[in-house]
Structures are given as structure tokens and as C-alpha cells.
């Protein structure tokens, strides 16, 4: 079992580790804190005896954008990502937001399938979006 709660500043090292091990792009510790300070309710962690996953987003008046979603490699496929995404969606609805968007690598078939299974659809493609030149799909869903 695990619980989902809001990120705390002392979680930054665990979130950084999961990000570093799970995501192709590499981010600074400061970026995670900046994301947290911009919308604390939109930065959630999944916790057992340790942090096993996180979702971080941003928002404007009508929509949210998922910036990162990552789950510890040892735990994947056990519902942690779905629980994080569902809780993030509930938070968005609570705040009156109408849609959620995200970018995902065109080569990341597993993530694309995950998001499609959660109601997202591909709406466009961004050429050379990532630092290695790979394109991204923009995915979106109404909530």
C-alpha cells in the first residue's frame, strides 16, 4: 500500500533520484522547488516507507499541464502512476480547471498508451522538443 500526499521541500532529493533514474531529461534540484512553489497542490508524491513516485504540474486559470510523472522502476505496473494521475485530476477539478495537457516523447510508447488509457488524446506534435532533438506529442483531455 501507498499513500499520496503533497510534495514537501524535504522530499526533493527522493524526487530528484526518481527523476534522474526514470526520465531521459535531467533536471536540477532547484527546478523541482520552483515547480512546487508555483503550485504546491499540483506537486504530489506517492509514499510507502519512502517516496516511490511523483507528479508535478503547473496551471493557469482554466487548464493544468503535467510537467513530469515518474514512478520508481522497481514499482512500475502496480497502479502508482494511475493513482498519482487520478489524484492530480481530482485536484484540477477541485480548482475548477477544465483540461489537462502534457508532452510525451514520440518514442515512449508505454507512456503514450498509459495516457490514452486515462482519456488523453494526441492533439499535435512538437518537432525537436527535447534536448536530444526528439519530437514530442502534445496530449490533452477535458476534465
Secondary structure, DSSP 8 states (H G I E B T S, - for coil): --EEEE--GGGHHHHHHHHHHH-SS---HHHHHHHHHH-GGGEEEEESSSEEEEEEEEE-SSEEEEEEEEE-TTTTTSSHHHHHHHHHHHHHHHTT--EEEEEEETT-HHHHHHHHHTT-EEEEEETT-STTS--EEEEEEE-
